């Protein structure tokens, strides 16, 4: 009966999925079909589950705050590989560094920083996949830039201070909003409401003239229903790299209304950033000469960007079984980077300058981003069904202007634009996921998503080439999994998930028009007993048309990608926590992997060469994280943190010139809380010493090739190679104090 029903449900789903259509050109959504599709799926699974209900009718109700991220998160027994990080865990190391650096010790995570000290332009890779493949949401709202698909943490200064919790899902994960997860998804939940009035003042100082100043305020619940809270932060750092400074000003404001069944949140957060460019890196010779030098010399070679977010969330518990969430978002972003270019060609700047003129340009982005999410959750006994829709639309202007020239052309004015173009992107998705009991100890999970994307560009790009795109993609992303729980201590799971992604703006410029497809199989075991927990999983991620990083950078420092054809990532991840005693515990994770391009071809010395299987760029085969935690006193914690990252290649041809050497780092983190009987509720003193053994290491770089004429070569051409490196800080420290009222 069960299997027959599931087959019928699948047929129903496929029938209504085919009937559902989303017409981008006419901007018409056939809402009747959509509503019927979601309703039938929910009711079908509900009827089946109620036929197999257990005797007791102990319905669990959800915390309304958690409904904000319920649609994109999974629970502890889900067949999805994931890690959770709480507000308390973030706070221990939150002394000014960006969120990727705070997540450095999670399984399969590798982080890097352009300025070398973890503040400013920082990046995160998970299972070897770059930041453009990591889907990021804030309260369920997509945060990735729709065009580049990247995540710019420099625009979220001190956001850890306003984060209640986060979950990192590795692999495809569950259905999410925005660009598809192609290696990981990271969802953040902002501050929950506070019952009591409070205030905090935090200050931290450290190496490279780093300072963080934060003020947080909350009214507590007024009349048992209303709360207003906020945060204002200022972060400055000179950077480890010469003149690679960061200047961040950020805010977070939130108003809440709540009663027994309703939670309404209106929040706004934003950031202004000004950073000195450091994306050019260093050559091998420059690295040996002075690893802190910066090749840029123009005093205002800076990035300047403003970004403001406005969100409204309405969570409603209709009864003990049903709850709903509506989320609205508007994001405004605008900014430029300024660059000095000597002796430039007039043709490169639309003849606004004379030939061989020195020029200073500003390249601008001006964009608007709107989002609407709507979800409904049904939960009763062992059945939970979540269905929802998400629609976002983006518009962005790209233009460059000449703000100075040593020899301007006649009839040219300062701030004349030498290129100009615009882009629009519409992204609509519909999903339904269900968790239900199949047998006494077996739970099933089904998650089906349809995603429909339209991307259009018009105008001229920065190369003064016409850039016109009109692309549409329709994706079907199914996921299915099973969890077997033979005892309270053991949990086994198996899952399969598919994801599809459209090319980003730079891919289209490079001529890529086909989507990528990822199939992800996860097999895991979780063990919890007494003072020991172990999470172990095997994964096999195999791709079609994967866009891998070539190692090269474009003219603004963004990584260039190219289609690999067939490729795969195969790995084993082990994450263990052991409480040895009341005062000593350890957390360890190990990730072993093989990441390969299959039958990879490259042009070398003027001819196409079949290199067979090669290593995928920026994908180390071994990543280890470890934390030894010592609590000699109730309010004192000392943590010794270690991170090992194995060697990796910056290109895909296994060339020795592209190799990044392995590195092993160690940090020391100390937290001590004082609870005086006075005006302060508590005083928290924190200290962090990074890279305590003064290791000189490089965590990121770039690699490329060039051809030159060579009469001694059989083809008349020889291929040469170049590489660049981003050195990271040697021993450095941060200390801070938080006063809580």
N, C-alpha and C positions, 0 to 999 in steps of 0.2 A: 504493500500500500504506500509506504513512504517513497520508495524509488519511483513508483508509478506517478505519484503526485509531483515529485520533483521534475520528472520529464514533462508533465503537463504544464507545470509552472514555467519551465524553460520555454516551451512552445508559446505559451501566452506572452511571455516577455519578448521573445523574438518578433512575434506578430505586431505587438504594439510599438516596439522599437522601430520596426520598419515603417509603421504608419506615421510615427512622429517625424516632423520635418521642421527645419529652422531655416527660414529664407532670409539670408543676410541682405540681399539687394533690396527687398521690400520692407526689411526690418519688421517682419510679422512672425510672431511665434504662435503656433497653433495650440493655444492653451487648453482647449478641450481635450485634445489627444494627450497632452502632457499630464493633465490632471487624471485622466482615465488610466493612463499608464502607471503612474505612481500609486493610485488608489488600488488598482487591481493587484499590483505586486504586494503591497502591504497586506491587503485582506487575504490574498492567497496564502502567503507564508503564515499569517496569523491563524487561519483556520487549521492548517496542518499542525502547527505547534500546539494549539489548544486541544487537538485530538490526543496529544501525547503528554498532556499536562500532568505534573506530579500532584499528589493529593493536597499538599499545603498550598495556600494562595497568598504567600508572603511577597507581595510586590515591593520592589525597591524603587524609591523615587530618586531622581537625579538632583544633585546640587545645581541650582540654577546657574551659578557662575560657570560650571563646567560645561553647560549646554553650548556656550560660545564656541568651544573647540571640539564638541562631541562628534561632529561630522567628520573631522579630519584626524582624530586620535583613536588609539586602540587601548584596550585594557590589558591587565597583566597576563591573562590567559589566552590572548588572541594569537593566532598563527602568523603574526607579523613580527619581525625582528626589530626591537626598539630599545631605547634607553630613555629614562625619565630623569630630569634634573629639577630640583626644587629651588624655591627662592632662597632658602637657608644655605644650600650648597653653593649657589651663585655668589652669595654675599661674602663668603669666606675669602674669595680672591678678587672681589670687585673693587679694585683700587684705581680704575681708570682705563684698563685695557678693554678692547672690543670683545663682543660676544664670541666670535670664533676662537679667540685665544683662551677664553674661559672654558671652552668645550674641548680643549686640546687633548685632554686625557680620556676622552670617550673612545670606545672601540673603533678601529679603522679610520680614525680621524687624523689628518695632517693639516697643520695651519702654517701660514706665512704672513709676513708683514713687509710692505715696500720700504717703510722707514726703519725697520729693524727692531722696533721696541714694542710692537703689539698695539699701537695706536695709530689711527688714520686709515690708510688703505690696507686692510687685512683680508685674507682669504681663507677658505676652508675647503678641503677635499675629503670626500668620504668614499672608501673603497676605490680610490684612484680616480673618481669622477670629479670634474672641476665644479666650481661654484655655480656655473650656469645650469648645471644638471640637478642642483639641490633646490627643491621647491621649498620656499619659505612663506609662511602665513603668520599674520598677527591677528589674533582673535578670529581666525578663519578667513581673514581678508588676504588676498595675494599680495606679497611684497616684492617679488622679483620684478625687475624692469621688463615690461612686456616686449620691448623690441630686442634688447640685448640678452634678455633672460637671466642677466646677472643680478647679484645682490650686493648692494653697496652699503656696507656696515658703517662707513664713514658718515652716512646720513642718519645714523641711529646712535648718536653720542650718548653714553651712559644709559643705554636702554635697559641694561641689566638691573638698574635700580628701580625700574618700573615693571619688571617681569615677575609674575607670580609663579610660573612654572613653564617648562618647555619639554617637548618630546622630540627626540631624533629617531626617525624610522629609517632603517637601512634597507637598500633595495628599492623596489617599486613602492612598497608600502600600501596603505589603503588609499582609496580615492581622495583626492584633494582638490582644492580650488586653484585656478591659475595654471601656469605652465606645468607640464607633466614632470613627475619625479623620475629621474633617470639614474639614480644612484642613491638618493636619500631624500627625505623630506623633513623639514624642521618647522614645527609649529610652536608659536609662543602665545601664552595667555598673559595678558597684562594684569595689573594689580586688582585683587579682589576688594570688595568693600570692607571697611573696618567698623566694628561696633563702637570703638572708643576713640575719642579725640587723641591726636598724637602729633608729634613734630620730631624731625630729625635734622641734624646738621652734620654733614660728613666732609672731611677734608683729608686729602692724601697728597704726599709729596714723594719725589724720588729722582732717580738718575735721569740725566738728559733734560733737567729742568722741568720734569713732569709734574703737573698739578691737576688735581680734581677737586672741585668744590660743588657740593650738592646740598640743597635744602628741600625737604619734603614736609608737607602739611596735610592733615586730615581733620575735618570737623567731627568725625565719628557720626553715628546715626543721629540725625535730628528728628524729633517726634517719631522715632522708631522707623522712619521711612527714607529719609534723605541723607546723603553724604556728599560733600565736596572735598576733593583732594587734589594735590598737585605736586609737581617736582620741577625744579629749575637747576640746571647743571652747567658748569663751565669746565672744559678740559683743555689743557695746553701741554704741548711737549715739543722740545726741539728735535726729537728723533735721534736715533743712533747714527744714521747717515747724516753727513754734514748738511745743514740748512733744511733738512726734510721735516720742517715743523708741521704741527697740527694745531689748529685753533677751532674748537667745537663749542657751540652754544646751543643748548637743547632745552626743551620743556615738555611737560606731560600734565594735562589738566583733565579732570574727570568728575562728572556729576552723576549720581546714582539715585534712582528711586527703587525701593523694594518693598514688597509685602510678602505674605506667605506664598503666593503663587506667581508673582510678577517681579521681574528684574529688568529695569531699563537703564542702560548705560549710554551716556553721551560723553565722548572723549575726543580730545585733540592732542596731538603731539607733533613735534617738528624739530628741525635742526638747521643751523647754518654752519657750514664748514668752509674753512679756508686751509688748504694744505699746499706745501711746496712740493713740486714734482720730484719723484724718485723712481719712476717706473723704468728709466733707461738702464738701471743696473750698472754692473762693472764688467769689463773684460777680464780675462784671466790675469793679464799683466797688471791691470789696475788693482785687482783684488790683492795681488802680492805686494804691490807698492804701498797702498794705503786703503784698507778695506772700508774705511769710513768716508772716503771721498765721494763727491757728487759731481758727475760730469757737467751738470747744468750750472751756468754761471750768471744768467740773467736774473736780477734780483726779484722780479715779480713773475717768475715761471711757476704760477700757482693755479690751483683748481679752486673754484668758488661756486658753491651750489647751495640753494635754499630748497627745503622740502617741508611741506606741512600736510598733515593727515587729519581728516575729520571722520569720525566713525559714530554710528548710532546703532545700538543693539537692543532688541526687545525680546526677552526670553519669557515665555509664558508656560506655566504648568496647568494644563487644562483639567486634568484629574490625576489619579494615581498612576495611570498608564500612559497618558499622552502629554507631550510637551512640544513646544515649537520655538523656533528662533528666526528672527528677521534681522539681517545685518546690512547696513548701508555704509558706503565709504566714498569720500572724495579726496584725492591727493593732488596737490599742486606742486610741481617741481620746476625750477628754473635756475640756470646757472651757466657758467662758461669756464674754460681754462684758457689762460693767456700764455703765449709762446713767442719767443724771439727766434727769428730765422735769418741767418746771414746770407748775403749774395744769392738771392733766389731768382728763379726764372720768372719773367713777367707772365708767361703763359700759365704758370701755376696759380696765379692770383688774378685771373681774368683781365690781365693787362692793366690793373689798377696801379702797378708800380713799373718803373723802368727796369730793364734787364740788369741783373746783378745788384739789385737794391737790397739793403737790409730792411727787414720788415718785422713788425710786431702784430700778431693777429689774436683775435679772440674767437673761439669756436663755441657756439651757444646751443643749448637745449632748452626748449620751453614746452612743457607737456602737462596734460590733464588726464586723470585716471579716475573712472567711476566704477563702482562695484555694487551689486546687489546679490545677497545670499539669502535663501529661504530654505529652512530645514524643518522636518517634522520627525519626532522620535516616538516610537511606540515600544513600551517595555512592560512585560508581564512574565513573572516567573523566569523561565530559562529562555524566553524569546525576546530579542531586541531587534527592531527594524528602524533604520534611519534612511530617509529619502530626502532629496533636496535638489535645488537648482542653483546655479551660480552664473551670473552674467557680468562681464566687465567690458568696458570700452575705453580705448586709449587714443589720444591724439597728441602728436608731437611735432614740433617745428625744429628743423636743423638748419643752422646758418652760420656763416663765418664772416667776420668783418675785419678790415684793416684799421688798426687804431694808430699806427705810426709807420712811416716809411722814410728811409734816408733819401729816397729819390722817387717821389710819387709821380705818376703819369699826369699829363695835362688834364684839366677838367675833372680831377679826382678829389673827393672829399674824404676827410677822416670819418670812419665808421661806414664807409661804403661796403656793401656786402659782395663778396667774391663768389659765394655759392649760397644756394637756398633750396630747401626741399621740405616736404612734410610727409607724415605717415599717419595712418589710422590702423587700429587693430581691434577686432571684436572677437570675444572669446565666450562661448556659451557652453555649459556642461550640465548634464542631468545625471543623477546617480541614485542607486538604491542599494543598500547593504543590509544584510540580515545575519544575526548570530542566533543559532537555535540548537537544541539538544537532539541529536540523532539517536544515540543510545545512552545508557545510564552513565557511561564514562567518556562518551565521545560527543564533542560539540562541533557543529559545522559552521562555516563562514562563507557567505557568498556576497560579492561586491561587483556590481556592474555599472559602468559609466560610459556615457556617450559624450564626446567633446567635439565642438564644431568651431573652427577658427577661420577668420578672414583677415588678411593682411594686405594693405595697399600702401604704396609709396608713389610719390611724384616729385619732380624737380631734378636738381643737380646735386650730386654728392661732393664731398670735400676734394675728390680728385678731378672735379670739373667734368664729370662724365654723367650723362643722363641716367637717372636711376628711377625706373618705373617698374613697379611690381603689382601684380593683382593675383593673389594666391588664396586658395580655399582648401581646407583640410577637414575631413570628417573621420573621427577616430572612435573606435570601439575598444574599450579597455576592460576586459573581464578579469576577475580575481576569485579564487576559490581556495579554501583551506579547511583543515581538520585539526582539532586538538584532542588528544587522548590523555586523560588524567586518571591513572590507575590508583593514585593515592594523593593525599594532601601534600606530599613531598615531591612528587614527580609530575612532570607535564611534558608531553611530547607533541610536536606539531609538524605539519607538512602543508606547504602552500605553493600555489602557482599564481603568477600575476603577469599581465601584459601591460606595457606602456608604449605610447607613441608620442613623438614630439615633432613639431614643425621646425624648420631652419630659423635661425635668428637673422637680424638685419645684415650682419657681416657675412653670414653664409650666403644669403641671397646676392649680395654684392660680388661674392666670389663665384657665382654661377650655380650654387647648390639649390635645387628646387624640390628634391624628394625628402619625405619624412624619414625619421629613424624609428625602428621598432626594437623593443627590448622584451625578452621573455625571462622571467625570474623565478627560479625554483628554490625554495628555502626548506630545510629540514632541521628541526631544532629539538633540544632537550633542556628543560629547566628543572633545577633541583633546589628545594628549599627545606632545610631541616635545622632546627635549633639555631645555631649561630653561623650556619654556612649556607650560602646561595651560589649557584653556578648556572650560568646561561651559556649554552653551547649551540652553535648552528653551523651547518654547511650551506653554502649557496652556490648556485650556478646561474650566472647571468649571461645569456647569449643574445647577440645583437645582429640586426641586419641594417646596413648603411649607417653604422655608428659614426658620428662626427667626433674624431679624436683630435686632440691638440697636436698641431704639427711641431710645436716648439717655437715657432716664429711669432713675432708681434707685428701689429699694424702700426700706422703712424701716430696713434694715440695710446699705444701701450696695451691694447686689448689682444688677447691670444687669438691666433688664427687657427681655424679648424678645417679638416678635410675628411671626406668620406673614406672609411676604412674597408667597407664591404662587410665581410663576415668577421666577427671577433667575439671573444668571450672573457668573462672574469669568473674564476673558480676559487672559492676560498673557504677557510675554516676560521671561525671567531669563537673565542672563549673569554667569558667575562665572569670573574669569581670575586665574592666578598666573604671574608672570614673574620669572625669576632673571636680572637684568641682569649681575651679576658675583658674585664670591665674597662681597662685602660688602654688596650691595644687591639687594633684591627687593621686589616689590609684589603685593598681593592686592586685587582690585577686584571688586565685584559690583553689578549694576544690575538693578532690577526695574521694568518698565513694565506697567501693567495698566489695565483698564477693568472696573469693578465696578458692575453695574446691577440694580436692581429693575425688572421689566417690568410695564408697565400698572399702576402703583402708585396706589392710592386712599387718600385721607386725608380726615378730617372737618375742614374749615376754615370758620370763621364760620358754623357751624351747618348746613352742608350737605356732602355727600360730593363730593369733587372728584377727577377722574381726572387725575393728574399725569404720566401717560405713563411714560417711563423716567427713573428717578432714581438718584442715586448711593447705593450701600449705605453705611451708617454705618461710620465708623472704617476706611475703606479708601482710603488714599492711592494716587494713580495713579503715583507715582514714589518709589522708595526706593533709595538708593545707599549702599554701604559701601565703605570703602577703608582699606588699611593699607600704609604705606611703612615698610619694615624695613631698618635699617642696622646692620651688624655690623662695626665698625671693628677690634675685637679678638675673639679666639676666644671669650671668655667674656662679651662685652658685646653686648647688643642694645638698640637704641633704635627704638621704633615710634611713628609719627605716625598716629593713627587718625582717620578722618572719617566722619560719618554725616549723610546728607541725607534728610529725610522731607517729602514734598510735602504740600500742603494737603489736609485731609480734613473731612468733615462728621460731626457727632456725632448727626445724625438722618437720616431717609430722605426728607425733603421738600425738600432743597436750599435750606433757609432760611438766609439770610446770618448770622442770629444763632447758628446751629449750627456755624459754620465754625471749625476749628482752623487757625491759620496754619502755613505751612511753617517748618521750622527746619533749621539746618545747624550741626553740632557738631564739635568737634575735641578729641581727647585725646592725651596724651603718656604713653607707657609705657616705663620703663627697667628692665632686668634685668642684673645683674652677678654672676657667680659666681666666688668665690675658692676655690681648692683648696689649703689649707695642709697642711704636713707635720706635723700634730700630732693632737690629739684629735678634731678635726672632719674628716669626709670632705669636706665643702664648706660654704661659707657663701654663701647667695644673698641679695643685696640687691635690693629691688624698689621702684619708685616709680611712681605713677600720678597724673597731673594731669588731671582731668576738666574739660571745657568751658573750655579754656585761654583762649578769647577772651571769656569772661564773658558769654555769650549768655543773655538772659532769654527763656525759652521755656516753652511748655506742651505736654505730650505726650498729655494725656488730659483728659477732662471729661465733662459730662453736659448733656442738653438735653431740655426738655419743653414742654408747652403747657397752657393753661388757658382756659376759656371764661367770659365774663362778659356780663351783660345790657347791650345797647346799642340804644337806640331809633333811633339813626341808621343802624343796619345793616339791610339789606333783610330779613334773617332774624331780627332782634331779638337776635342773638348775635354777638359778636366774639371771635376767638381771639387770646390773647396768648401770649408765649413767654418762657421763662427759660433761663438757661444757667449752668453752673458749671465751674470750671477747677482743674486740679492743677498748680501751678507746680513746675518742676524746678530743681535746684540750679544756681547760677551757678558760677564757678570754685571748685573744691575739690580736695583732694589726699589721697592715702594713701601711706604709706611703710611698708615692712616688712623684716624680716630673718628668714631661716630657717636654723637651725643643724642640720646633718645629721651624725649620729654613725655 
